[in-house]
Amino acid sequence: MKRIRFDFGNLLASRLEGGVDEALLEGVLADRFRTAHAEVEELRGTGVLGFYDLPFSAENVDRVVELADGFGQWFQDVVVLGIGGSGLGAVSLKEALLGPGWNDRSEESRDHFPRLHVVDNPDPVTLAALLDRLEPRQTMFNVVSKSGATAETMAQYLVARGWIEAAVGADKARGHFLFTTDPAAGALRQIGDAEDIPMLPVPENVGGRFSVLSPVGLLPAAVCGVDPRALLAGAADMVERCATDELTDNPAGMLGTLLHHADTAMGQGIHVLMPYSDRLRPVALWFQQLWAESLGKAATRSGEKAETGPTPLASIGATDQHSLMQLFMEGPRDKVVVFVGVDDVGTSMEIPDRHPGIVSIAYLGGHTLEELLDAERAASAEALRLRGRPNATLHLPRVDEEALGQLFMLFQIATVYAGALYDVNPLDQPGVELGKRLTYGLMGREGFERPELAEVDPRWVL
């Protein structure tokens, strides 16, 4: 298996003015990581870090493959209804592994696998436009909510259920749904049990933003021909690489440690993930949720007020070289950029050698677009380094199942290491619960009082 490589040299003092001294890295930071690693291993022993176990669970993948190869192939379109971690993982896998324009390809070029749509935000314009394009008799909905009470997803489910029933009748509608939810409880589990709707379990010890390698992400990808076992093999390899408590041998440990140190010791609390591949654009958004929701906390694990955590920012190269890069180069020195490069993009497109008399474009002829893209990544990293701006690069051998499995697991393990270093619980999200409760009250859910919203003062409305 070809492995992801993490080049963090542009974070160190030997390459970067103001960078991390190697003696500090090999001394204090290595000792801190050893402690964080021990804390994470202790947590693993309690069973709460279930994402670690997903690559090694045959049960996790066998039922996914069975439903994907059978039930999932009855339809021309599969629609995932899920928000946050219940949608971002599926989008990331779709764009990375199916490639651009999957839904626009002919059935033959898709090898007769279905089209795949992921609807997260409950915007009626978006959902209505999608349903207008689909044939209900040929459409399956994968409803993803661990609790079965996610307001956005369950509202979409109710709309979709009505749309299907209007076309095929109430008695046949159940055959167009598959639920991915809690293995024992919740509204979706209750409906599925009552109506004999196929269901896949989200393991109890796997939270939404850590669920991409569970049935949450695997089913939508497998339905379209992605090999889930190869994804899990890549993830398993990363778990093995990160088993050591030696910082210099642990890629997730190094990523989490250096980004934590950049934030807490160097005032660099904005962490930019910038892949140089359109196929990886959603992965940057997936990382944004993972890093923000896991580490942005108002209290430490002991209950002390903290209000800590970095701010992740999703970017894309080379597009954002023409927008955000100006800020990265000359704005406040509060950012670390982590580039993602791809060694073999899988497609080569030669740039024709034309207009030899025009110096400003003649040099491009005879090269390829992938050469240009990677040269821009390397040039951006070097330009930042020359300006004393910290950056690092993750190198993927290819954008394939094994590499994506490694990448997802790398970020997830780095997140729980960072949680230990920040002394926060990376698995909860208390900051989003208040908004949920207020929404329930505004929508009239039983047991939730309607809140009194702040009055609108007409003086402050233009």
GUTOR-251833 format. One record per residue (C-alpha): residue number from 1; x, z, y. Coordinates in Angstrom, 3 decimals, decimal comma. Layout:
<sites>
- i c1 c3 c2
- NUM X Z Y
...
</sites>
This chain:
<sites>
- i c1 c3 c2
- 1 0,000 0,000 0,000
- 2 1,310 -0,926 3,444
- 3 1,177 2,108 5,678
- 4 0,338 2,672 9,329
- 5 3,409 3,474 11,420
- 6 3,356 5,847 14,402
- 7 6,017 5,156 17,042
- 8 6,080 8,133 19,405
- 9 9,500 7,451 20,939
- 10 8,010 6,706 24,361
- 11 6,832 10,314 24,521
- 12 10,338 11,751 24,100
- 13 12,966 12,565 26,718
- 14 15,509 10,308 25,021
- 15 13,420 7,302 26,071
- 16 11,144 8,586 28,810
- 17 11,999 10,367 32,027
- 18 10,097 13,637 31,886
- 19 9,349 13,242 28,178
- 20 9,396 15,875 25,463
- 21 12,852 17,208 24,673
- 22 13,733 16,664 21,022
- 23 14,996 20,234 20,698
- 24 11,557 21,444 21,804
- 25 9,892 19,059 19,359
- 26 11,996 20,216 16,425
- 27 11,836 23,876 17,435
- 28 8,875 25,424 19,235
- 29 6,441 22,558 18,644
- 30 7,385 22,294 14,963
- 31 6,805 26,026 14,542
- 32 3,429 25,829 16,299
- 33 2,423 22,963 14,065
- 34 3,465 24,850 10,953
- 35 1,072 27,622 11,990
- 36 -1,701 25,115 12,786
- 37 -1,167 23,376 9,452
- 38 -1,508 26,705 7,625
- 39 -4,751 27,445 9,490
- 40 -6,162 24,040 8,565
- 41 -5,175 24,483 4,928
- 42 -6,892 27,872 4,932
- 43 -10,026 26,247 6,351
- 44 -9,847 23,573 3,657
- 45 -9,825 26,336 1,100
- 46 -13,128 27,651 2,434
- 47 -14,729 24,232 1,883
- 48 -15,777 23,542 5,480
- 49 -13,524 20,495 5,996
- 50 -15,405 18,242 3,640
- 51 -14,097 15,006 5,135
- 52 -10,769 15,690 3,405
- 53 -12,491 15,469 0,009
- 54 -14,412 12,236 0,528
- 55 -11,618 9,888 -0,670
- 56 -11,450 11,711 -4,005
- 57 -15,156 11,931 -4,801
- 58 -16,390 9,313 -7,263
- 59 -19,912 10,572 -6,611
- 60 -19,407 9,769 -2,915
- 61 -18,920 6,068 -3,642
- 62 -20,654 5,248 -6,947
- 63 -24,208 5,640 -5,643
- 64 -23,267 3,729 -2,476
- 65 -22,028 0,789 -4,534
- 66 -25,114 0,899 -6,763
- 67 -27,538 0,736 -3,829
- 68 -25,461 -1,780 -1,883
- 69 -25,160 -4,165 -4,820
- 70 -28,793 -3,793 -5,815
- 71 -31,355 -2,643 -3,301
- 72 -29,328 -3,765 -0,292
- 73 -29,112 -7,376 -1,441
- 74 -32,892 -7,856 -1,474
- 75 -32,880 -8,354 2,286
- 76 -31,604 -10,806 4,884
- 77 -31,146 -8,137 7,548
- 78 -30,090 -4,496 7,327
- 79 -30,702 -2,308 10,388
- 80 -28,930 1,029 10,725
- 81 -30,795 3,567 12,850
- 82 -28,404 6,349 13,833
- 83 -26,741 7,790 16,917
- 84 -23,324 9,344 17,578
- 85 -21,370 9,722 14,370
- 86 -24,325 8,288 12,464
- 87 -23,883 4,944 14,220
- 88 -20,353 4,632 15,614
- 89 -18,689 4,636 12,206
- 90 -20,903 1,834 10,942
- 91 -20,258 -0,220 14,092
- 92 -16,513 0,345 13,770
- 93 -16,444 -0,767 10,144
- 94 -18,682 -3,751 10,827
- 95 -16,642 -5,133 13,716
- 96 -13,265 -4,406 12,141
- 97 -13,888 -5,596 8,601
- 98 -16,630 -8,204 8,924
- 99 -15,102 -9,713 12,037
- 100 -16,683 -11,125 15,171
- 101 -19,955 -13,018 14,965
- 102 -20,935 -11,817 11,500
- 103 -24,640 -12,039 12,268
- 104 -24,275 -15,520 13,750
- 105 -22,707 -17,012 10,635
- 106 -24,613 -19,029 8,071
- 107 -25,646 -17,429 4,804
- 108 -22,974 -19,437 3,020
- 109 -20,172 -18,255 5,286
- 110 -21,382 -14,680 4,769
- 111 -21,366 -15,214 0,987
- 112 -25,114 -14,527 1,183
- 113 -24,581 -10,935 2,269
- 114 -27,166 -9,726 4,806
- 115 -26,766 -9,543 8,545
- 116 -26,044 -6,042 9,838
- 117 -27,436 -4,440 13,005
- 118 -26,740 -0,928 14,306
- 119 -29,195 0,532 16,820
- 120 -28,169 3,836 18,346
- 121 -29,602 4,236 21,847
- 122 -33,435 4,440 21,886
- 123 -33,740 1,802 24,575
- 124 -37,091 0,054 24,022
- 125 -35,778 -3,227 25,439
- 126 -32,978 -3,345 22,854
- 127 -35,127 -2,415 19,877
- 128 -37,973 -4,715 20,873
- 129 -35,589 -7,630 21,280
- 130 -34,126 -7,011 17,843
- 131 -37,484 -6,708 16,099
- 132 -38,624 -9,925 17,764
- 133 -35,752 -11,742 16,046
- 134 -36,257 -10,286 12,572
- 135 -38,611 -11,103 9,730
- 136 -40,087 -7,759 8,597
- 137 -40,506 -8,845 4,984
- 138 -36,766 -9,521 4,813
- 139 -35,579 -6,430 6,697
- 140 -34,335 -3,065 5,449
- 141 -33,817 0,012 7,633
- 142 -31,088 2,521 6,804
- 143 -32,171 5,646 8,684
- 144 -29,224 7,993 9,197
- 145 -29,754 11,590 10,295
- 146 -28,253 14,544 8,491
- 147 -30,795 16,963 9,938
- 148 -33,682 14,529 9,796
- 149 -34,627 15,828 13,232
- 150 -32,515 13,657 15,540
- 151 -35,037 12,764 18,231
- 152 -33,646 9,309 19,031
- 153 -33,266 8,226 15,406
- 154 -36,577 9,617 14,214
- 155 -38,422 7,956 17,111
- 156 -36,833 4,643 16,132
- 157 -37,786 5,273 12,499
- 158 -41,425 5,819 13,443
- 159 -41,448 2,585 15,444
- 160 -39,785 0,685 12,596
- 161 -42,155 2,172 10,041
- 162 -45,152 1,021 12,044
- 163 -43,633 -2,453 12,471
- 164 -43,017 -2,815 8,733
- 165 -46,429 -1,476 7,751
- 166 -48,152 -3,922 10,088
- 167 -46,472 -6,768 8,218
- 168 -46,456 -5,690 4,559
- 169 -49,022 -2,896 4,370
- 170 -48,592 0,857 4,061
- 171 -48,274 0,753 0,268
- 172 -45,232 -1,553 0,337
- 173 -43,484 -0,229 3,435
- 174 -41,456 2,402 1,577
- 175 -39,544 -0,410 -0,138
- 176 -37,954 -1,368 3,180
- 177 -36,305 1,993 3,882
- 178 -33,244 3,879 2,735
- 179 -32,438 7,338 4,095
- 180 -28,978 8,848 4,536
- 181 -29,524 12,541 5,130
- 182 -28,987 16,132 4,049
- 183 -28,843 16,519 0,261
- 184 -31,445 19,285 0,155
- 185 -33,450 19,770 3,361
- 186 -34,825 18,202 6,532
- 187 -37,620 15,838 7,514
- 188 -36,078 12,695 6,016
- 189 -35,444 14,450 2,720
- 190 -39,064 15,660 2,750
- 191 -40,415 12,147 3,444
- 192 -38,081 10,548 0,918
- 193 -39,040 12,959 -1,839
- 194 -42,756 12,558 -1,122
- 195 -42,661 8,746 -1,013
- 196 -39,873 8,039 -3,521
- 197 -37,685 6,357 -0,907
- 198 -34,038 5,822 -1,976
- 199 -31,700 8,344 -0,371
- 200 -27,986 8,954 -0,015
- 201 -26,632 12,434 0,703
- 202 -24,433 13,436 3,624
- 203 -22,336 16,240 2,133
- 204 -23,263 19,614 3,605
- 205 -19,672 20,231 4,724
- 206 -19,270 16,891 6,528
- 207 -20,353 16,726 10,164
- 208 -21,607 13,556 11,804
- 209 -18,456 12,596 13,689
- 210 -16,403 13,153 10,506
- 211 -18,786 11,146 8,295
- 212 -17,492 7,575 8,558
- 213 -16,027 7,722 5,016
- 214 -19,203 9,244 3,582
- 215 -22,335 7,231 2,708
- 216 -23,065 7,208 6,460
- 217 -20,390 4,563 7,022
- 218 -19,793 3,278 3,513
- 219 -23,333 2,043 2,755
- 220 -23,728 -0,339 5,720
- 221 -20,239 -1,730 5,130
- 222 -20,677 -2,091 1,362
- 223 -24,008 -3,887 1,798
- 224 -22,062 -6,643 3,560
- 225 -19,294 -6,919 0,979
- 226 -16,712 -4,426 2,244
- 227 -14,872 -2,664 -0,586
- 228 -15,560 1,075 -0,101
- 229 -13,037 2,077 -2,752
- 230 -10,235 0,363 -0,819
- 231 -11,291 2,252 2,314
- 232 -11,114 5,529 0,433
- 233 -7,778 4,618 -1,148
- 234 -6,298 4,183 2,328
- 235 -7,783 7,502 3,420
- 236 -6,421 9,237 0,325
- 237 -2,941 7,943 1,104
- 238 -3,141 9,427 4,607
- 239 -4,265 12,778 3,199
- 240 -1,172 12,712 1,004
- 241 1,108 11,860 3,937
- 242 -0,322 14,741 5,941
- 243 0,013 17,369 3,209
- 244 3,369 18,553 4,550
- 245 3,843 21,210 7,209
- 246 7,029 19,488 8,421
- 247 6,024 18,051 11,784
- 248 8,484 15,166 11,687
- 249 7,025 13,962 8,365
- 250 3,320 14,343 9,204
- 251 1,840 11,504 11,323
- 252 -1,449 13,266 12,099
- 253 0,456 16,443 12,899
- 254 2,728 14,579 15,283
- 255 -0,194 12,837 17,002
- 256 -2,200 16,042 17,421
- 257 0,799 18,129 18,479
- 258 2,138 15,701 21,076
- 259 -1,272 15,052 22,623
- 260 -2,028 18,786 22,746
- 261 1,349 19,465 24,375
- 262 0,813 16,633 26,863
- 263 -2,473 18,199 27,928
- 264 -1,604 21,880 27,985
- 265 2,046 21,778 29,126
- 266 2,406 18,555 31,087
- 267 -0,964 18,103 32,797
- 268 -1,700 14,899 30,862
- 269 -5,220 15,612 29,687
- 270 -6,592 12,046 29,653
- 271 -5,849 10,440 26,294
- 272 -6,324 6,683 26,223
- 273 -6,714 4,783 22,952
- 274 -5,962 1,113 23,620
- 275 -6,119 -1,241 20,629
- 276 -4,866 -4,788 21,063
- 277 -7,544 -6,266 18,842
- 278 -11,164 -7,014 19,680
- 279 -12,064 -5,995 16,145
- 280 -10,861 -2,462 16,873
- 281 -12,730 -2,006 20,158
- 282 -15,483 0,139 18,532
- 283 -12,824 2,273 16,815
- 284 -11,678 3,368 20,276
- 285 -15,258 4,445 21,052
- 286 -15,469 6,245 17,700
- 287 -12,232 8,109 18,549
- 288 -13,640 8,947 21,982
- 289 -16,547 10,828 20,425
- 290 -14,381 12,498 17,785
- 291 -11,775 13,789 20,257
- 292 -14,227 14,804 23,006
- 293 -16,915 16,511 20,944
- 294 -14,432 18,303 18,701
- 295 -12,037 19,647 21,337
- 296 -14,040 20,044 24,555
- 297 -15,152 23,661 24,272
- 298 -16,078 26,508 26,600
- 299 -14,721 29,257 24,337
- 300 -11,961 29,868 21,835
- 301 -12,666 30,790 18,243
- 302 -12,392 34,456 19,211
- 303 -15,071 34,028 21,888
- 304 -12,824 34,035 24,945
- 305 -13,801 31,683 27,785
- 306 -11,652 28,573 27,597
- 307 -13,225 25,462 29,137
- 308 -10,513 23,461 27,458
- 309 -10,007 20,090 25,864
- 310 -8,665 16,640 26,682
- 311 -10,660 13,699 28,009
- 312 -10,461 10,646 25,733
- 313 -10,819 7,177 27,175
- 314 -11,485 4,010 25,200
- 315 -9,652 0,934 26,457
- 316 -8,900 -2,545 25,106
- 317 -5,849 -4,737 25,408
- 318 -5,153 -7,165 26,843
- 319 -8,434 -7,129 28,807
- 320 -7,781 -3,799 30,495
- 321 -4,310 -4,824 31,600
- 322 -6,277 -6,570 34,341
- 323 -8,246 -3,458 35,313
- 324 -7,330 0,006 34,051
- 325 -3,600 -0,678 33,697
- 326 -3,151 -0,485 37,462
- 327 -4,443 3,097 37,308
- 328 -2,301 3,903 34,267
- 329 0,828 2,577 36,002
- 330 0,438 3,959 39,510
- 331 -2,411 6,465 39,493
- 332 -2,231 10,205 38,770
- 333 0,275 11,184 36,083
- 334 -2,419 12,755 33,942
- 335 -2,651 10,236 31,106
- 336 -1,114 9,407 27,753
- 337 -1,765 5,925 26,389
- 338 -1,821 5,374 22,631
- 339 -1,640 1,671 21,869
- 340 -2,765 0,161 18,566
- 341 -1,020 -3,010 17,449
- 342 -1,636 -5,186 14,398
- 343 1,313 -6,718 12,549
- 344 -0,631 -9,458 10,769
- 345 -3,887 -10,423 12,478
- 346 -4,849 -12,734 9,621
- 347 -5,431 -15,776 11,822
- 348 -2,950 -17,926 13,680
- 349 -3,851 -20,097 16,661
- 350 -1,106 -22,236 18,152
- 351 -0,971 -22,852 21,876
- 352 -0,571 -26,616 22,495
- 353 2,524 -27,792 24,325
- 354 0,996 -29,516 27,352
- 355 1,761 -29,915 31,061
- 356 5,567 -29,612 30,690
- 357 6,006 -30,133 34,397
- 358 4,059 -27,035 35,384
- 359 6,498 -24,148 35,015
- 360 3,836 -21,409 35,223
- 361 2,170 -22,522 31,974
- 362 4,723 -24,731 30,182
- 363 6,431 -21,707 28,588
- 364 3,280 -20,926 26,599
- 365 3,404 -24,121 24,569
- 366 4,636 -23,769 21,017
- 367 3,763 -20,085 20,848
- 368 0,583 -18,610 19,343
- 369 -2,206 -16,490 20,763
- 370 -1,251 -13,622 18,464
- 371 2,320 -13,776 19,784
- 372 1,007 -13,567 23,333
- 373 -1,292 -10,636 22,550
- 374 1,439 -8,628 20,860
- 375 3,961 -9,471 23,588
- 376 1,501 -8,102 26,131
- 377 1,140 -4,882 24,108
- 378 4,915 -4,431 23,890
- 379 5,343 -5,304 27,572
- 380 2,662 -2,811 28,604
- 381 4,313 -0,037 26,601
- 382 7,703 -0,823 28,141
- 383 6,304 -1,105 31,665
- 384 4,712 2,313 31,341
- 385 7,937 3,755 29,964
- 386 9,976 2,348 32,852
- 387 7,560 4,057 35,263
- 388 7,868 7,355 33,422
- 389 4,366 7,094 31,980
- 390 4,077 8,511 28,417
- 391 2,766 6,292 25,658
- 392 2,923 5,790 21,905
- 393 1,957 3,039 19,475
- 394 0,156 2,982 16,154
- 395 1,088 -0,111 14,146
- 396 -1,466 -1,327 11,588
- 397 -0,149 -3,713 8,928
- 398 -3,486 -5,554 8,930
- 399 -7,089 -4,872 9,868
- 400 -8,357 -4,372 6,320
- 401 -10,036 -1,665 4,272
- 402 -6,870 0,213 3,360
- 403 -5,581 0,268 6,931
- 404 -8,956 1,360 8,350
- 405 -9,192 4,146 5,787
- 406 -5,756 5,357 6,855
- 407 -6,623 5,130 10,549
- 408 -9,905 7,031 10,320
- 409 -8,316 9,795 8,250
- 410 -5,306 9,983 10,575
- 411 -7,522 10,640 13,589
- 412 -9,748 13,124 11,736
- 413 -6,824 15,191 10,483
- 414 -5,142 15,052 13,902
- 415 -8,381 16,384 15,381
- 416 -8,538 19,490 13,208
- 417 -4,833 20,147 13,819
- 418 -5,491 19,878 17,556
- 419 -8,431 22,249 17,167
- 420 -6,088 24,841 15,684
- 421 -3,579 24,296 18,502
- 422 -6,286 24,652 21,180
- 423 -7,727 27,622 19,244
- 424 -11,202 26,099 19,233
- 425 -13,671 25,222 16,505
- 426 -13,453 21,434 16,105
- 427 -16,540 21,285 13,893
- 428 -19,291 22,514 16,213
- 429 -20,841 21,054 19,378
- 430 -22,667 23,840 21,228
- 431 -22,438 21,956 24,512
- 432 -24,914 19,300 23,383
- 433 -27,493 21,696 21,971
- 434 -28,994 22,759 25,324
- 435 -29,838 19,167 26,203
- 436 -31,468 18,727 22,807
- 437 -33,624 21,832 23,259
- 438 -34,719 20,763 26,742
- 439 -35,598 17,306 25,402
- 440 -37,698 18,855 22,633
- 441 -39,554 20,904 25,240
- 442 -40,164 17,911 27,519
- 443 -41,478 15,885 24,580
- 444 -43,785 18,674 23,386
- 445 -42,142 19,659 20,110
- 446 -43,764 22,716 18,559
- 447 -41,753 25,855 19,078
- 448 -39,981 24,649 22,223
- 449 -41,258 25,668 25,632
- 450 -41,541 22,952 28,246
- 451 -38,722 23,614 30,742
- 452 -39,212 23,934 34,455
- 453 -36,954 21,251 35,889
- 454 -35,324 21,715 39,262
- 455 -37,663 20,514 41,996
- 456 -36,812 17,264 43,700
- 457 -36,028 17,908 47,344
- 458 -37,076 14,778 49,313
- 459 -34,327 15,506 51,856
- 460 -31,723 14,653 49,254
- 461 -33,332 11,446 47,982
- 462 -32,574 8,200 49,808
</sites>
